[in-house]
Amino acid sequence: MATISRYDPFADVDDLLKGFFLRPVRMGAEGESLGQIKLDVREDDNAYTIHADIPGAKKEDVKISLDGNMVSISAEVKNTREQKQGEKVVRSERYSGTVSRAFSLGSDVDEAYCNATYTDGVLELVLPKKSGGRVKQIKID
């Protein structure tokens, strides 16, 4: 004979949420993750221009390293934001940590002529290409 059992739609919710609140959740102010630096890379014949968004970081906390065509950007990010109603704190969002990004470019960079500026949370890098890295066409005899 068939056994009849009562269906409980919330029985599996405990398994679904188990450990969810124990894991560190690192979210930014609008819910975006702090783990990745967003960037734009532009290239012309002479140089690469990179714009990287690093909100919440101070200029002193941003580190850039170059090795041939490899670029690494890292920063210590600290942000505190509170919403108050009278004397009672209604919501507080605080986060701190390290964000980083490493990538390779199509050709080697001339480290002697690199330029970096950091304004309003946006890092701008101008990385000139090495002159010796150009492709030479060879004529076949």
HELIX and SHEET records of a PDB file:
HELIX    1   1 VAL A   13  LEU A   17  1                                   5    
HELIX    2   2 GLU A  111  TYR A  113  5                                   3    
HELIX    3   3 SER A  131  GLY A  133  5                                   3    
SHEET    1   A 4 LYS A  38  GLU A  43  0                                        
SHEET    2   A 4 ALA A  47  ASP A  53 -1                                        
SHEET    3   A 4 VAL A 122  PRO A 128 -1                                        
SHEET    4   A 4 ASN A 115  THR A 119 -1                                        
SHEET    1   B 3 ALA A  57  ASP A  67  0                                        
SHEET    2   B 3 MET A  70  GLN A  85 -1                                        
SHEET    3   B 3 LYS A  88  SER A 104 -1                                        
END                                                                             
